[in-house]
Amino acid sequence: MQNFEYCNKTKIIFGRGTENQAGAETAQYAKKILLHHSGGSTVRSGLIGRVKESLKNAGVQWTELTGVQPNPRLSLVKEGIDIAKKENVELVLAVGGGSAIDSAKAIAVGARNDGDIWDFFERKRSTNSALPIGTILTIPAAGSESSISCVITNEEGPWKRGINFECNRPVFSIMNPEMSYTLPPYQTACGITDMLAHTMERYFTREPHVELTDELCEGVMRTIIRNARKIFSGGENNYDARAEIMWAGALAHNNLLSTGRVGDWASHALDHELSALFDLAHGAGLAIIFPAWIKYNIKEDTPRLARFAAKVWGVDGAFYDMEQAALEGVFRMENFFRSIGMPVRLSETNIDLSRIPEMAKRVVHFGPIGQYRKLDEKDAQAIYKLAAE
């Protein structure tokens, strides 16, 4: 186990009706804020109206920026930075899922740092300064509500890049599982896939003697799978299942599961090219890429992948040798993704397979990807091809 420091400053306010605490919680940090959301379902559901009433009652003023899209855009971030500086806001409050929260995080960094915000995503600069961020979560998926991560799409590339700054960790996050009842099944499925992938990225490590976090990762994944099945078998409004999923999404990406170990993150990098070039939903891309990544690595570390098959997917090793067990685990994972409506092959999407060489070249822009196994352009191309078969 490696040395580590772990500190999570995000206050979690979890449960029914907690969105009504938005004003009182925000008032502890700011009297004027930027309220950031999509302007779509959050308004139609009445949530934004309730949030504004809560802010008003707490004496908090706001200026508003709507228009957040999946794979949040740099152009909107820049608009938000200009507003935040002009209006002298003291906090950015994101209402929505990972896209709204990530957009808010980028705005928060840009509001406190002059120059081109994209420089941070190109690894030309770093910072420990950002406006405080609060979140009201409606889509369990990205885990951005208590993480340091932020991913933005630059339309001019197009490029999809991420930053990880501790100053970007929200100061509070309000999480009411009821907010996820009305999500379309596809969006729910994308979120479930995303949080599974966040856990798997951490789970696949070369670091020995990380027994506790191994068990935590496996437990989180089993919990997600079990409760996803409840939701997709007629339990759309099953509060307990939705609550387990929402809490698991936060734990999957707040770095608790990273303590003492080094995760991989190659699959996320591979998917970012799919999202950037073809605007594919992040969860859908991960459902395609992760099985292909496992297949590519089975001979590299068969015991680890066989354990994953046994502990997470219930593969009984008595009926298989290790390699067969690992492959059976992939088979069961793909079947699970299919059962919740996710694609598992590039051919099931709008991806132009002739651009695989281009994607493989782009993904190693900063050098080889992955920590579990370093992958170069040739490796990336091979994984994309496996994902197409």
Secondary structure, DSSP 8 states (H G I E B T S, - for coil): ----------EEEESTTGGGGHHHHHTTT-SEEEEEE-SSHHHHTSHHHHHHHHHHHTT-EEEEE----SS-BHHHHHHHHHHHHHHT-SEEEEEESHHHHHHHHHHHHHHHS-S-THHHHTTS---S----EEEEE-S-SS-GGGSSEEEEEETTTTEEEEEE-GGGS-SEEEE-GGGGTTS-HHHHHHHHHHHHHHHHHHHS---S--HHHHHHHHHHHHHHHHHHHHHTTT-TT-HHHHHHHHHHHHHHHSSGGGTTS----HHHHHHHHHHHHH---HHHHHHHHHHHHHHHHTTTSHHHHHHHHHHHH---GGGS-HHHHHHHHHHHHHHHHHHTT---SGGGTT--GGGHHHHHHHHTTTS-B-SSS-B-HHHHHHHHHHHH-
